[in-house]
Amino acid sequence: MRTLSVFFLVVGCAGVGVVLAGQSPPQRYQPTAEEREKLATRMEALQAAVEALRKQKAELLPDVEIYLKAVQYALENEEFFQADEVPKALALLERGLERAQALRARQPFWIRQTGRVVRGFRSRIDGSVQPYGLIVPSHYDFKGKERWRLDVNLHGRGATLSEVNFIAQQEPL
């Protein structure tokens, strides 16, 4: 019986984000040529900044790369579901450029940021960068020794939950 319960749990979890019989797949928004050009221009700038940081072996590089990868995946996988996601993607690219500049100057402001903060890590499985969200208490003392609650939000999956939407939900743009 225990094995059967685990089976249903796994099958149930695996079905998250899958379109069930009788349901329509989510509508997709196709960015205009002008929007694609804007995205491509900002992506090139962020890609160049990431490459420069990679040569410096910047320790916090995944915290920058997540912004680039989110937009790349949205374009490659046609994961824009609403027109307002294009401005979100552009804002993410700007945030990535802002972080790249701060990291190059060795002033990564987000590591001492409170509230909602997006961070990234590199998977040991496939080398990809993955975003996650933190909620750091506003009165947290980064130099203190007191224990604090820390909420971590991981990117799940839903019919319209792209990495662009996940990151935009985690941190104000």
MARMARDO-25554 format. One record per residue (C-alpha): x, y, z negated. Coordinates in steps of 0.05 Angstrom, whole numbers, plus 5000, padded with zeros to 4 digits. Each point is the difference from the previous one (the first is absolute). Last residue first. Example, Ala and Ser with C-alpha at 12.3 -4.5 7.8 and 13.67 -1.06 7.14 Angstrom:
527349794857;497349314987;
This chain:
521859045221;498049734932;503049334985;497249304996;494050075047;504450305056;504949424990;494549485008;496850365059;506550045039;501649284980;493549795032;493849844959;494449985052;497649274995;503249914933;506849774976;503850094937;505550514990;502349974928;498250514947;504350034937;497550334936;505250174948;498350024926;505450304957;505449754952;504050534962;507450055015;500050705028;503950255060;494449965050;495050294951;493049855025;495050564989;496749945068;499549244995;503249665061;495049695048;504149585048;498449805071;503249485043;502850025071;503549425034;506450015041;501549395042;506149574988;496249355013;499949634934;504350454957;494950555012;502750704997;496650454950;496250655005;497250534954;493750414999;498750454941;493450194967;500950404936;507150144977;506150135042;507049834974;501849515056;496250455049;505150564998;505549615035;505450534996;506249695032;499950525055;499049445051;494549734955;496550684998;500350065076;497449295009;494550134949;497650615039;500449625065;495849444971;494950504974;499750305070;498949315030;494549884949;496750665018;500049795074;496849344981;494650364960;498850475059;499049385043;495649664949;494750545006;497849715068;497749354967;502149275005;507350085019;503049314995;501749885073;505249484980;506050375030;497550694983;498049854928;506349584991;504550575022;496250484955;500949574937;507149835020;502250725001;496950164933;502749374968;507050165023;500950574950;499049624935;503449415034;506450425004;500750074925;507149724996;502750425058;505149585038;502850655031;499249675069;492849834981;498950724981;501950235070;495649465030;494150224957;500950735021;500149805074;493749584990;496750594965;501450465059;497849475050;493649884960;498450755000;500550035076;496249355009;494250224955;499450675037;500149635067;494849504977;495550574978;500750345068;498649355037;493749914957;500049514942;495449405011;495449914941;498049294984;493249744980;500149454948;498649295024;492649845002;497049524950;495749405019;505349494983;505050304952;505450505018;506249854959;502350544953;499949544940;499149285023;506649774972;497650184931;493949555005;504149435030;505150064944;494650034945;496149445033;506249555001;501750184928;493149784978;500749355039;506749854968;496950104930;494349535017;
